[in-house]
Amino acid sequence: MSLSPASYRVQVLDRACDILECLAGHGSGLRVSEITVRLGLSKSTVHRLLSALEYRDYVRRVSLSGKYRLGIKLMELRQKAGDADGLVRKAGAHLSQLVAETAHLGSAAGR
């Protein structure tokens, strides 16, 4: 019997990821009440998950506004992951080509 990936879902992890993704779409941050409305979760659930995420530095609370934003831990994880999929290498080749084309166009326009 093979189990589908959906059978391994853990509700609290899904909700924590939902919160992180919600915050990722709002660079200026969101208040607990805004997150509850967007995700349809109770205020106590969102507060509890944000507290756990904040403890681990996945989110941070901006004290003056009371808004939550993504934390430094996500950047640390991305840095540790490196360029596992070769994205930087792939993008570098295209960017080099664009730079060459742009320089060529700049020379032609400057005549």
N, C-alpha and C positions, 0 to 999 in steps of 0.2 A: 504494500500500500504506500503510495507516494503522497506526501503532504504538500499542499500548495503554500507559497510564501504567505498568503493571507492567513493561513492557520497558525502562523507564528506571531501574529500581531499582538502587541501588548498595549492596552489602551492608554496607560499613563505615558508610555514613550511616544505614541502617536500624538497625544495632546501636547507634550513638550515640544515635539517637532513642529506641530501646527503653530505654537506660540513663536518659536524661532523664525519660522517662515513668514508669519504675520509681521513680526518686527523687522525682518529683512526688507519688507516692502515699504517701510516707513522710517526713513533715515533720521527723521527728527524725533522719533520715539513715539510711544503710545502709553496712555494711562491704563490702569487695570480695567476701568470701566469700558474703555474703547476696545480693548482686547476681548472682553466678555461679549460685547455686542457683535464684533466681527466673527468670532468663533462659535458663538452660541453656547458658551460654557458658563458655569456659575462663577460668581465673583470669588467664592472661597477656593474653588479649584484652581482658577487662574492665579490667585495670590499665592497659594501653596506651591504651585509649580514654579512661579517666578522666584519665590524665595529659594527653592532648591537650585534653580539655574543661576541665580545671583551668587549663592554660596560657592558654586563651582566656576564662577567668572564667565559663564556663557551669556549672561545679560548683566547690565548694570543699571542702577536707578539713578537718574539725574535728580539730585536732592531738591533743587529749587522748583522744578516743574512737576516732580513726582512721576515723570515719564520713564519708561524702561526702553533701553536701547540694547543692541547686540553688544556683547562683551569681547574682551581681548582674547579669550580662550579660543574662539572660532578662528581668529587670525593665526594663532599659534598652531592650531591643528592643520590649517591650510598650508602653513609654511613647512610643517613636518611631513606633510603628504608629498611635498615637492611637486615635481612635474611628472607624476606617474603616467599620465596619458599622453605625454609629449606635446601638450597644447602650446607651450612656449616655443618649442622648436618649430612646430607647424606654423604658428602665427609669425614667427621671426622671418621665415622665408617669404611670406606674403608681404610683410611690412617692408622688407628690403626691396622687393620689387616695386612697391608703391613709392618708396622714397626715390628710387631711381627714376621712375616715371614722372614724379613731381619735379625733380631736379631738371629733367629734360624739358618739361613744359615750361618751367621757369626760365630756362635759357632761351627757348624759342620766343617767349613773350617779351624778354628783355631786349630784343634786337632793335 
